[in-house]
């Protein structure tokens, strides 16, 4: 780990936090230690959380999705 990075070990709730200028917090299941949720927090304090639920091991995804990066870029620049 770099000089400006710190890690907090897995706590009793199954939470790990890695910090730099931004932060990543990962939540694991208590018994299985499977990743359940993670939150990314940027330098400005804005967060994005991803939660994993209804996991079916070995199942195939019914389809794929695509991200329209041009539309997202346009949308994000109009919010400023």
C-alpha positions as CSV (number, residue, x, y, z in Angstrom):
1,X,0.0,0.0,0.0
2,X,1.1,3.5,-0.7
3,X,2.0,6.2,1.8
4,X,-1.4,7.9,1.7
5,X,-3.4,4.7,1.8
6,X,-4.7,2.9,4.8
7,X,-6.6,-0.3,5.3
8,X,-8.9,-1.2,8.2
9,X,-9.2,-4.9,8.6
10,X,-12.4,-6.9,8.5
11,X,-14.5,-5.8,11.5
12,X,-17.2,-7.7,13.4
13,X,-19.8,-6.6,10.9
14,X,-17.8,-7.8,7.9
15,X,-16.7,-4.4,6.8
16,X,-13.4,-3.4,5.2
17,X,-12.5,0.1,4.2
18,X,-9.6,1.2,1.9
19,X,-8.8,4.9,1.8
20,X,-6.8,7.1,-0.5
21,X,-8.0,10.5,-1.6
22,X,-11.3,8.5,-2.2
23,X,-12.6,5.5,-0.3
24,X,-13.8,2.0,-1.0
25,X,-15.9,0.2,1.6
26,X,-16.7,-3.4,1.1
27,X,-19.3,-5.4,3.2
28,X,-19.0,-9.2,3.4
29,X,-21.4,-11.8,4.7
30,X,-20.8,-12.7,8.3
31,X,-20.7,-16.5,7.8
32,X,-19.8,-17.0,4.2
33,X,-17.5,-13.9,3.8
34,X,-19.0,-13.4,0.3
35,X,-19.0,-9.8,-1.0
36,X,-22.5,-8.3,-0.4
37,X,-22.1,-4.6,-1.1
38,X,-19.4,-2.0,-1.8
39,X,-19.4,1.8,-1.8
40,X,-17.1,4.0,-3.6
41,X,-16.7,7.6,-2.2
42,X,-14.8,10.1,-4.3
43,X,-12.7,13.0,-3.1
44,X,-15.7,15.3,-3.0
45,X,-17.6,12.9,-0.7
46,X,-20.1,11.7,-3.4
47,X,-20.8,8.0,-3.1
48,X,-22.0,5.2,-5.3
49,X,-23.2,1.9,-3.7
50,X,-23.5,-1.4,-5.4
51,X,-25.5,-4.2,-3.6
52,X,-25.4,-7.8,-4.6
53,X,-28.5,-9.9,-3.9
54,X,-30.3,-13.0,-5.1
55,X,-27.1,-14.6,-6.2
56,X,-27.5,-17.8,-8.1
57,X,-24.2,-19.7,-8.3
58,X,-23.5,-21.3,-11.7
59,X,-26.5,-19.5,-13.4
60,X,-26.1,-17.8,-16.7
61,X,-27.0,-14.2,-17.2
62,X,-30.2,-14.0,-19.3
63,X,-28.7,-11.3,-21.5
64,X,-26.3,-8.5,-21.6
65,X,-26.7,-4.8,-21.3
66,X,-24.9,-2.0,-23.0
67,X,-23.9,1.4,-21.7
68,X,-24.4,4.3,-24.0
69,X,-21.3,6.2,-23.1
70,X,-22.0,9.2,-25.4
71,X,-25.4,9.7,-23.8
72,X,-24.0,9.4,-20.3
73,X,-21.2,11.9,-21.1
74,X,-23.8,14.4,-22.5
75,X,-26.0,13.9,-19.4
76,X,-23.2,14.3,-17.0
77,X,-21.9,17.4,-18.6
78,X,-25.3,19.1,-18.5
79,X,-25.6,18.6,-14.8
80,X,-22.6,20.9,-14.0
